[in-house]
Amino acid sequence: MINVGIIGGSGYTAGELIRIAMYHPNVNLDFVYSTTNAGKPLSVAHHDLMGDIEMNFTDQINPDVNVVFLCLGHGKSISFLKENKFASHTKIIDLGNDFRLTKEADFEGKQFVYGLPELNKAAIKKANYIANPGCFATAIQLALLPLAKNNLLKEDVHINATTGSTGAGVGLADTSHFSWRNNNMSHYKVFEHQHLGEINQSVAQLQSDFSDELIFVPNRGDFTRGIFATLYTSSQESLEDLVAKYEDFYKNEPFVTVTTTNINMKQVVQTNKCIISILKKGNRVLITSIIDNLTKGASGQAIQNMNLMFGLEETTGLHLKPSGF
């Protein structure tokens, strides 16, 4: 059994980790750390766990666990690790953005590997420290990487992606209140979203001469979970050839499905799936990529990485079915 600790236990990503870990056949949930809820049942913060798990939050860590997941929010993992030391054998999976870029991947001699399994699986299997990708970054990279692998990114790529309200985290903000978010839509961080750094880094890993721009418009949707991302650029390849290249790239990736049909977000919500649809009109190719921002975009992918790090089948504990209605 893999003894697991979760840090920052009251947020959405931690709630998803608990949901998956509870039924993972190789996981023992050792502790869930939260200073604000210490001593209280997990169901105080995660109402969906009521009746499923008898466990309390704690403000004490067990430094000897096999793996610890950091769900602390962006920029907070470094300070936590400086103040709290874990055993040399403890693997760390950070769901924040502290270690995603190569220039920031080294922390006190610990080298964090960028944890996109469809790109870095061999390195993840050997890693002790993982920087879990961002949610937008996951959906967009999975849409782009087969093009980059085949040196087919020849001009700017226009990206429009909409995320659910859980992407903003559990803390309240003006744009996360129901009265503002419901029946509403807006964009934010246009052309400068923080996930662009890791996306460009991964594209360059496969197509080093890509020098054009990823023009990204992120949107807030009036739903809770999911990301619906559309990307378009020019391509001289036929639709058949593009589909063949995508299918070849993902032939050994159990969570990615390629199609030419219209897709909708309910096909992936509450699962670790990514579905990619390819359309071609003239010399324009449209790639649509859909994921659940909390699962494949965060906690499900973190469990997928854990499986790879401990030599398990990467789908273990992740056979999750969406609800289509």
Secondary structure per residue as TSV (DSSP state, phi and psi in degrees):
chain	resnum	aa	ss	phi	psi
A	1	M	-	360.0	145.5
A	2	I	E	-97.3	116.8
A	3	N	E	-81.4	122.8
A	4	V	E	-116.8	136.7
A	5	G	E	-119.5	145.1
A	6	I	E	-122.8	127.2
A	7	I	E	-107.3	132.6
A	8	G	S	82.3	52.0
A	9	G	T	-78.1	-5.8
A	10	S	T	-97.7	-2.5
A	11	G	S	-86.7	178.7
A	12	Y	H	-65.3	-44.1
A	13	T	H	-66.6	-36.1
A	14	A	H	-65.1	-41.3
A	15	G	H	-58.8	-40.5
A	16	E	H	-67.1	-40.6
A	17	L	H	-59.9	-44.2
A	18	I	H	-62.2	-44.7
A	19	R	H	-57.1	-43.1
A	20	I	H	-77.2	-42.7
A	21	A	H	-64.5	-33.8
A	22	M	H	-55.0	-36.4
A	23	Y	T	-109.6	8.7
A	24	H	-	-75.5	125.5
A	25	P	T	-67.5	-15.2
A	26	N	T	-112.3	11.9
A	27	V	E	-115.3	135.1
A	28	N	E	-114.1	116.8
A	29	L	E	-79.1	105.1
A	30	D	E	-80.7	-46.5
A	31	F	E	-157.1	154.4
A	32	V	E	-126.4	114.0
A	33	Y	E	-93.8	126.7
A	34	S	-	-155.2	116.4
A	35	T	S	-71.2	-28.7
A	36	T	S	-79.0	-22.3
A	37	N	S	-120.5	15.1
A	38	A	T	-53.5	131.8
A	39	G	T	88.8	-11.3
A	40	K	S	-95.1	153.2
A	41	P	B	-62.5	149.9
A	42	L	G	-56.9	-32.2
A	43	S	G	-68.3	-12.0
A	44	V	G	-63.2	-39.7
A	45	A	T	-95.5	-31.8
A	46	H	-	-118.1	87.8
A	47	H	G	-63.2	-24.7
A	48	D	G	-71.1	-10.7
A	49	L	G	-91.4	-3.9
A	50	M	T	-59.0	125.8
A	51	G	T	86.6	-6.6
A	52	D	T	-103.6	-27.9
A	53	I	-	-147.2	131.5
A	54	E	-	-103.3	91.9
A	55	M	-	-154.5	144.4
A	56	N	B	-108.1	152.5
A	57	F	-	-64.4	155.1
A	58	T	B	-136.7	155.2
A	59	D	S	-106.2	18.9
A	60	Q	-	-119.7	137.8
A	61	I	-	-98.1	153.2
A	62	N	-	-101.7	106.5
A	63	P	T	-72.5	-2.6
A	64	D	T	-107.0	10.2
A	65	V	-	-64.9	162.1
A	66	N	S	-74.3	-35.4
A	67	V	E	-150.5	142.6
A	68	V	E	-124.9	135.1
A	69	F	E	-103.3	127.3
A	70	L	E	-98.8	113.6
A	71	C	-	-119.0	54.1
A	72	L	S	-99.4	-5.4
A	73	G	-	90.3	158.7
A	74	H	T	-66.5	133.9
A	75	G	T	86.3	-1.3
A	76	K	-	-103.9	-11.2
A	77	S	H	-69.4	-40.1
A	78	I	H	-59.7	-48.4
A	79	S	H	-64.7	-37.1
A	80	F	H	-65.2	-44.3
A	81	L	H	-68.7	-27.4
A	82	K	H	-69.1	-32.3
A	83	E	H	-93.7	-16.7
A	84	N	S	-131.9	118.3
A	85	K	-	-101.0	139.0
A	86	F	-	-112.9	162.9
A	87	A	-	-60.8	156.6
A	88	S	T	-62.7	-25.2
A	89	H	T	-87.7	-8.5
A	90	T	-	-73.3	123.8
A	91	K	E	-84.7	147.8
A	92	I	E	-124.1	130.0
A	93	I	E	-121.7	114.4
A	94	D	E	-99.4	122.0
A	95	L	-	-90.8	0.2
A	96	G	S	-88.5	-169.8
A	97	N	S	-105.9	14.5
A	98	D	T	-65.4	-30.5
A	99	F	T	-124.7	15.5
A	100	R	-	-73.6	-34.1
A	101	L	S	-85.5	142.7
A	102	T	G	-54.2	-39.8
A	103	K	G	-69.2	-13.9
A	104	E	G	-115.9	10.4
A	105	A	-	-80.8	-14.5
A	106	D	E	-96.8	123.6
A	107	F	E	-130.4	108.0
A	108	E	T	50.6	43.2
A	109	G	T	85.1	-7.2
A	110	K	E	-88.8	120.3
A	111	Q	E	-98.0	112.7
A	112	F	-	-84.3	132.2
A	113	V	E	-96.8	136.9
A	114	Y	E	-70.5	120.8
A	115	G	-	-94.2	52.2
A	116	L	-	-96.6	102.2
A	117	P	H	-57.9	-33.5
A	118	E	H	-71.9	-9.6
A	119	L	H	-113.5	-40.3
A	120	N	H	-124.0	35.9
A	121	K	H	-59.5	-44.2
A	122	A	H	-61.7	-41.8
A	123	A	H	-70.0	-36.9
A	124	I	H	-62.4	-40.0
A	125	K	H	-61.4	-27.8
A	126	K	H	-97.7	-5.0
A	127	A	-	-83.6	153.7
A	128	N	S	-107.4	-16.3
A	129	Y	E	-136.8	128.2
A	130	I	E	-125.2	134.0
A	131	A	E	-99.1	104.8
A	132	N	-	-69.7	135.4
A	133	P	-	-65.3	160.6
A	134	G	-	-73.0	163.0
A	135	C	H	-70.4	-52.7
A	136	F	H	-57.2	-42.8
A	137	A	H	-60.1	-38.8
A	138	T	H	-63.2	-51.9
A	139	A	H	-61.2	-42.3
A	140	I	H	-73.6	-42.2
A	141	Q	H	-62.2	-43.3
A	142	L	H	-62.7	-27.9
A	143	A	H	-75.6	-30.1
A	144	L	H	-95.1	-31.7
A	145	L	H	-60.0	-38.5
A	146	P	H	-62.9	-33.5
A	147	L	H	-67.2	-44.7
A	148	A	H	-63.6	-41.1
A	149	K	H	-58.3	-34.1
A	150	N	T	-99.9	14.5
A	151	N	T	57.3	41.5
A	152	L	-	-106.7	3.6
A	153	L	-	-88.0	103.5
A	154	K	-	-113.8	-8.2
A	155	E	S	-155.2	-174.5
A	156	D	-	-56.9	148.2
A	157	V	E	-113.9	125.8
A	158	H	E	-97.1	126.9
A	159	I	E	-126.1	128.2
A	160	N	E	-128.4	120.8
A	161	A	E	-139.0	138.0
A	162	T	E	-119.5	132.2
A	163	T	E	-118.5	156.2
A	164	G	-	-76.7	169.4
A	165	S	G	-67.1	-24.0
A	166	T	G	-65.7	-19.2
A	167	G	G	-63.2	-19.9
A	168	A	G	-86.9	-3.5
A	169	G	-	88.4	173.2
A	170	V	S	-79.0	-20.0
A	171	G	S	-69.6	145.1
A	172	L	-	-78.0	144.4
A	173	A	-	-146.6	166.3
A	174	D	T	-55.1	-36.4
A	175	T	T	-92.2	6.2
A	176	S	T	-111.5	-6.2
A	177	H	S	-66.1	143.1
A	178	F	H	-56.3	-43.2
A	179	S	H	-63.7	-26.3
A	180	W	H	-89.0	-42.1
A	181	R	H	-77.3	-35.6
A	182	N	T	-66.6	136.3
A	183	N	T	55.5	36.9
A	184	N	-	-142.0	164.4
A	185	M	-	-157.7	144.5
A	186	S	E	-155.5	162.6
A	187	H	E	-108.7	167.3
A	188	Y	-	-157.9	156.2
A	189	K	S	47.7	42.2
A	190	V	T	-62.6	129.9
A	191	F	T	68.3	1.5
A	192	E	T	-141.8	23.1
A	193	H	-	-61.3	144.2
A	194	Q	T	-63.8	-21.8
A	195	H	T	-74.8	-12.2
A	196	L	H	-60.8	-32.7
A	197	G	H	-61.8	-48.9
A	198	E	H	-71.4	-32.0
A	199	I	H	-64.6	-49.3
A	200	N	H	-61.1	-37.3
A	201	Q	H	-61.4	-43.3
A	202	S	H	-71.8	-38.6
A	203	V	H	-60.6	-44.1
A	204	A	H	-64.3	-27.3
A	205	Q	H	-63.4	-30.1
A	206	L	H	-105.1	-29.1
A	207	Q	-	-134.1	88.0
A	208	S	T	-67.4	-20.5
A	209	D	T	-93.6	7.4
A	210	F	-	-68.6	119.0
A	211	S	-	-127.0	5.6
A	212	D	S	-85.6	-170.1
A	213	E	-	-113.1	143.4
A	214	L	E	-96.4	109.7
A	215	I	E	-99.5	103.1
A	216	F	E	-112.4	122.8
A	217	V	E	-113.6	104.0
A	218	P	E	-86.5	140.4
A	219	N	E	-123.8	152.1
A	220	R	E	-96.9	125.6
A	221	G	-	-100.4	165.2
A	222	D	S	-96.2	41.9
A	223	F	S	-132.4	169.5
A	224	T	S	-91.9	-40.1
A	225	R	S	-129.9	146.3
A	226	G	-	118.0	156.7
A	227	I	E	-132.8	131.1
A	228	F	E	-118.5	107.2
A	229	A	E	-115.4	131.2
A	230	T	E	-120.7	137.4
A	231	L	E	-133.0	137.5
A	232	Y	E	-137.8	149.2
A	233	T	E	-158.0	179.6
A	234	S	E	-91.0	151.2
A	235	S	-	-157.0	137.0
A	236	Q	-	-90.9	-6.3
A	237	E	S	-71.8	148.4
A	238	S	-	-73.2	160.9
A	239	L	H	-58.8	-41.8
A	240	E	H	-61.5	-42.2
A	241	D	H	-68.5	-38.2
A	242	L	H	-64.3	-46.4
A	243	V	H	-59.7	-42.2
A	244	A	H	-62.0	-38.5
A	245	K	H	-69.1	-40.0
A	246	Y	H	-66.0	-44.3
A	247	E	H	-64.6	-36.0
A	248	D	H	-68.0	-41.1
A	249	F	H	-62.4	-37.4
A	250	Y	T	-105.3	16.2
A	251	K	T	-61.9	-27.2
A	252	N	T	-109.4	18.8
A	253	E	-	-110.2	106.8
A	254	P	T	-69.4	-17.5
A	255	F	T	-102.2	0.2
A	256	V	E	-113.2	128.5
A	257	T	E	-120.7	136.3
A	258	V	E	-111.7	135.3
A	259	T	E	-147.2	168.0
A	260	T	S	-114.9	9.3
A	261	T	S	-90.5	162.9
A	262	N	-	-68.4	139.7
A	263	I	-	-123.5	159.5
A	264	N	-	-137.7	156.1
A	265	M	G	-64.8	-28.7
A	266	K	G	-63.3	-14.6
A	267	Q	G	-70.7	-16.1
A	268	V	T	-125.5	-14.0
A	269	V	T	-60.8	135.2
A	270	Q	T	69.5	22.5
A	271	T	S	-130.5	172.8
A	272	N	S	-98.3	18.8
A	273	K	-	-81.7	153.3
A	274	C	E	-127.4	126.4
A	275	I	E	-111.9	131.4
A	276	I	E	-118.6	126.1
A	277	S	E	-112.0	138.4
A	278	I	E	-120.4	127.4
A	279	L	E	-127.7	151.8
A	280	K	E	-136.3	127.5
A	281	K	E	-131.1	112.4
A	282	G	T	60.8	-128.6
A	283	N	T	-98.6	14.2
A	284	R	E	-102.3	133.1
A	285	V	E	-112.7	132.5
A	286	L	E	-111.5	122.3
A	287	I	E	-110.8	124.3
A	288	T	E	-111.8	131.6
A	289	S	E	-129.2	127.2
A	290	I	E	-126.1	136.4
A	291	I	E	-145.3	167.1
A	292	D	-	-87.5	122.1
A	293	N	T	-64.4	-27.1
A	294	L	T	-88.8	-20.4
A	295	T	I	-102.8	-83.9
A	296	K	I	-61.1	-29.4
A	297	G	I	-83.0	-1.9
A	298	A	I	-159.8	-92.4
A	299	S	I	-71.6	-38.8
A	300	G	H	-63.6	-42.3
A	301	Q	H	-65.4	-35.0
A	302	A	H	-63.7	-41.0
A	303	I	H	-67.6	-39.1
A	304	Q	H	-57.8	-43.6
A	305	N	H	-64.5	-42.5
A	306	M	H	-58.1	-45.7
A	307	N	H	-55.7	-46.0
A	308	L	H	-65.2	-40.6
A	309	M	H	-65.0	-30.9
A	310	F	T	-101.9	13.3
A	311	G	T	74.7	20.4
A	312	L	-	-91.5	161.9
A	313	E	-	-59.9	131.4
A	314	E	T	-67.5	-16.4
A	315	T	T	-86.5	-2.9
A	316	T	T	-57.6	126.9
A	317	G	T	76.8	3.0
A	318	L	-	-120.3	20.5
A	319	H	-	-82.5	79.8
A	320	L	-	-112.6	129.6
A	321	K	-	-100.9	137.1
A	322	P	-	-75.0	166.7
A	323	S	-	-110.8	114.6
A	324	G	-	-84.7	1.7
A	325	F	-	-152.0	360.0
